[in-house]
Amino acid sequence: MLKKIIAFSVLSVVFSSVFSCKDDVLPKPSSYLRLDYPEAKYINFENQCPFGFEMNSEAVIKGEKDCGFTISYPKMKATIYLTYKPVNKNIDNLLRDAQKLTYEHVIKADNILEQPYLNPAKKVYGMFYQVDGNAATNSQFYVTDSVRHFVTGSVYFYAKPNFDSIMPAASYVKNDMQRLMETLRWK
């Protein structure tokens, strides 16, 4: 009888050991580096173009043709592209093109948030777009005085558009773009 109890106990331990082990081995989830950026300090940018604005002092600006600019963030591998167009009774076409550029990303975007911007004192009117998801651009805007000037801006990262991994940098640059838009003034 004692032999049967010992044998039963040993078999119970063996069976419970074998069948209690799980075959489901799950890999650790991907992780991303914690990215902290310095507090933004803004400087005025002026040149011969018909507008000026404030920009992050850490960014590098390069003039392109026809008052277009690239504002680069080398540490983040990001660039803001600014384009200037004079308004010559074509404000409807310029607005349509700016909105079309944003909504081309609707396929990859989870959400597109529109934030109107109105500054009647400076005669600056526009729209800021925040594009959530794995789209090529996360932020875009346009501003105009509706009569003579039209400026568009969009940010692009030189990395695969994985929103979770670039979110800290995208948020930092988005704040700079909003500051640029809100401080833009016509000459």
Secondary structure, DSSP 4 states (H G I P E B T S, - for coil): -HHHHHHHHHHHHHHHHHHHS---PPPPPP-------PPP-EEEE--SSSEEEEEETTSEEEE-GGG-EEEEETTTTEEEEEEEEE-SS-HHHHHHHHHHHHHGGGGTEEEEEEEEEEETTTTEEEEEEEEEES-S-SEEEEEE-SSSEEEEEEEEESS---HHHHHHHHHHHHHHHHHHHHH-EE-
